[in-house]
Amino acid sequence: MFTVLNQVSGKSFQSSGEESVLDGALSNGYNFPYGCQNGFCGQCKAVILNGEISYDGVTPEAISSEEEDANIALLCQCKAKSDLYIAVDELDSLANIQIRSMPCRVEEVNHLNHDVIQLTLKIPGSQSLQYLAGQYLDIEHPDFEPRAFSIANAPVNSNLIELHVRLVEGGQFTNFVFNTLTEKTILRIEGPKGSFFLREDSDCPIIFIAGGTGFGPIKAIIEHLILIKSLRTIHLYWGVRTEQDIYLNLPSDWSKNHSNINFIPVLSEPDSSWSGESGYVHETVVKDFENLTDYEVYACGPPVMVKAAAKSCLENNLMKENFFSDSFEYATVSTADE
């Protein structure tokens, strides 16, 4: 057994070296930051101050050669090969939230447009799911591998869970949802998971950057901000291909009803009738905000969008600690849908 000691908190746990460092931390109740747990998003990066780690196979692409030289590791993929001394900022906001597995019933299957379904799940009886707005859960079904989906409603009535499911070409589970899943079907969920959630101890203005169904967890966060009567200035940029891909009118309603909320849709493939913003959504953001020093940015959507948003925002003086993200890795037959 190896000892893994976090220099930041002074806490330690034992690892057999058979599980990832992140899994060991989570199983011991430590709130290490993480996102996809598949090695794509890079949210679980940490500095290995001393000790040896290894990966199953090659170093994940989320770790650059420069980061590897600086002893930065991806905790969801690396395993301890000796005692480890690491540096991780634990998330106190998650301290009292327990990951649970429980049954749920499909309450409603609502087609929002040609390739997005609003799926409402109900947790039976007196049970509920405690979560932070922005987090995700895994759906379990005996015929499929677990699939990760972000929770799209604020944690008010926490026995009702809203998910936005995009039809993925070749995605077995999303095709099942679109073509086979019916109301009253019993599924199982495990969650909440992830470190993408609102930092409530800040009063900075917020820029939200959503790509496609990355709007779902951002919707949950904005709903929460409205419910707590927050007066923080909010700028929501939603990037989609065409106007029909803006699958809910809520952002326009928010902008009309709340003076602190601004909504800017951005189309990458607009037709001739579109008079709004076009191009890549992150480029519109940095065009509008040349200096992001005093802002927080929350970005959610495809990895290429999130990565581009991070690069552009940091180049426009956003502080690294004020960028929060969740990457949706749209996988096909062999892995997961998002």
C-alpha positions, -999 to 999 in steps of 0.1 A, spaced: 0 0 0 11 35 -8 4 67 11 -10 97 -10 -6 130 9 -21 162 -3 2 191 5 -26 216 3 -49 201 29 -25 179 48 -49 149 43 -37 115 32 -51 82 21 -39 47 12 -37 34 -23 -31 -1 -35 -18 12 -68 -45 -7 -87 -70 21 -89 -65 57 -101 -54 83 -77 -87 101 -82 -107 70 -75 -88 65 -43 -93 100 -32 -131 99 -39 -135 65 -22 -120 81 9 -144 110 8 -120 137 -5 -134 162 -28 -108 164 -55 -119 183 -86 -128 162 -116 -150 162 -147 -154 135 -172 -132 108 -155 -122 96 -189 -90 115 -194 -105 141 -218 -113 173 -199 -82 177 -178 -100 191 -147 -83 166 -124 -48 178 -132 -25 180 -102 12 185 -95 32 154 -83 56 170 -59 73 137 -50 68 101 -60 61 80 -90 30 74 -110 21 55 -142 -6 54 -168 -22 23 -185 -7 29 -219 5 62 -232 3 96 -214 -33 110 -220 -36 137 -247 -50 161 -220 -14 163 -206 9 183 -228 46 175 -230 54 207 -211 30 197 -183 45 162 -181 79 178 -178 65 199 -149 53 168 -131 16 176 -138 -5 144 -139 -41 135 -147 -54 120 -115 -83 101 -131 -59 81 -152 -27 78 -132 -19 52 -106 5 54 -76 37 34 -79 52 48 -47 42 70 -19 29 103 -34 32 139 -23 7 159 -44 -8 194 -46 -46 195 -51 -71 222 -41 -100 203 -27 -136 215 -32 -151 224 2 -185 230 -15 -189 193 -22 -181 182 14 -216 173 24 -228 159 -9 -228 121 -12 -227 102 -45 -256 78 -44 -271 51 -67 -309 50 -68 -337 40 -91 -357 65 -111 -388 65 -134 -390 83 -167 -416 109 -161 -415 127 -195 -398 124 -229 -401 157 -246 -387 163 -281 -373 199 -281 -362 199 -317 -348 175 -344 -319 161 -323 -325 171 -286 -348 155 -261 -357 169 -227 -358 138 -204 -374 142 -170 -367 115 -144 -385 111 -111 -369 96 -80 -396 75 -62 -409 78 -27 -393 102 -3 -358 99 -18 -341 128 -35 -307 137 -50 -287 164 -34 -265 181 -60 -250 214 -70 -263 232 -101 -240 222 -129 -231 187 -118 -238 155 -138 -250 120 -131 -246 86 -147 -276 67 -161 -274 30 -157 -293 5 -179 -288 -33 -181 -283 -32 -219 -258 -3 -220 -226 9 -203 -233 38 -179 -238 71 -197 -230 106 -182 -255 134 -186 -255 169 -170 -284 179 -148 -303 207 -165 -325 220 -137 -317 238 -105 -317 218 -73 -351 229 -60 -374 199 -63 -346 174 -61 -367 143 -68 -372 156 -104 -341 155 -126 -341 172 -161 -316 161 -187 -310 174 -223 -300 145 -245 -286 151 -279 -289 124 -306 -254 112 -314 -247 95 -347 -238 59 -338 -246 65 -301 -264 34 -289 -279 49 -258 -291 82 -274 -307 62 -302 -324 41 -275 -337 73 -258 -350 88 -291 -365 57 -306 -374 33 -278 -375 49 -243 -410 55 -230 -425 71 -200 -427 50 -168 -395 31 -178 -374 24 -147 -337 34 -149 -310 38 -124 -289 68 -117 -256 74 -99 -245 108 -88 -241 137 -84 -206 140 -99 -182 166 -113 -167 199 -101 -185 221 -126 -208 242 -103 -214 278 -93 -189 294 -70 -213 313 -48 -187 331 -27 -179 355 -55 -197 386 -68 -178 388 -101 -198 392 -133 -201 359 -151 -198 350 -187 -214 316 -196 -202 300 -228 -224 271 -240 -220 249 -270 -250 228 -280 -264 208 -251 -237 224 -230 -265 248 -223 -281 222 -199 -259 226 -169 -255 263 -175 -294 265 -175 -293 249 -141 -268 274 -127 -286 304 -141 -319 291 -127 -302 288 -93 -289 323 -96 -324 336 -103 -339 316 -74 -314 330 -49 -321 365 -63 -285 371 -73 -278 405 -88 -245 394 -104 -242 405 -140 -247 375 -164 -237 373 -200 -248 340 -217 -233 331 -251 -249 300 -267 -232 287 -297 -250 264 -321 -250 256 -358 -283 270 -370 -312 289 -354 -333 257 -350 -306 244 -327 -315 270 -301 -339 244 -286 -353 265 -257 -366 301 -255 -357 304 -219 -325 326 -225 -346 352 -243 -372 351 -215 -345 356 -189 -330 385 -208 -364 402 -210 -374 396 -174 -341 402 -156 -320 433 -162 -288 416 -151 -290 389 -177 -278 393 -213 -283 366 -239 -262 364 -271 -269 335 -295 -241 327 -319 -246 307 -351 -217 289 -368 -238 281 -399 -264 309 -402 -287 314 -432 -293 347 -450 -321 357 -426 -299 357 -395 -289 391 -383 -273 382 -350 -237 371 -341 -221 344 -363 -189 323 -362 -173 306 -333 -189 314 -299 -156 319 -281 -145 344 -307 -176 365 -301 -169 365 -264 -133 379 -267 -145 404 -293 -170 417 -268 -146 416 -238 -110 426 -245 -101 425 -208 -115 397 -187 -96 404 -155 -126 410 -134 -148 382 -148 -155 345 -141 -161 323 -172 -181 291 -172 -177 271 -204 -196 239 -212 -198 219 -245 -176 200 -269 -139 197 -259 -127 216 -289 -149 246 -280 -140 244 -243 -103 243 -251 -105 272 -275 -126 292 -250 -100 287 -223 -71 297 -246 -89 328 -259 -101 340 -225 -67 335 -208 -51 355 -236 -77 383 -228 -64 385 -191 -89 361 -175 -73 347 -143 -68 310 -146 -86 302 -114 -117 320 -127 -122 296 -156 -145 267 -149 -154 241 -176 -171 209 -184 -162 191 -216 -188 169 -233 -171 140 -250 -196 127 -276 -186 91 -280 -203 65 -301 -209 28 -299 -182 16 -277 -182 43 -250 -206 70 -238 -231 95 -250 -235 130 -235 
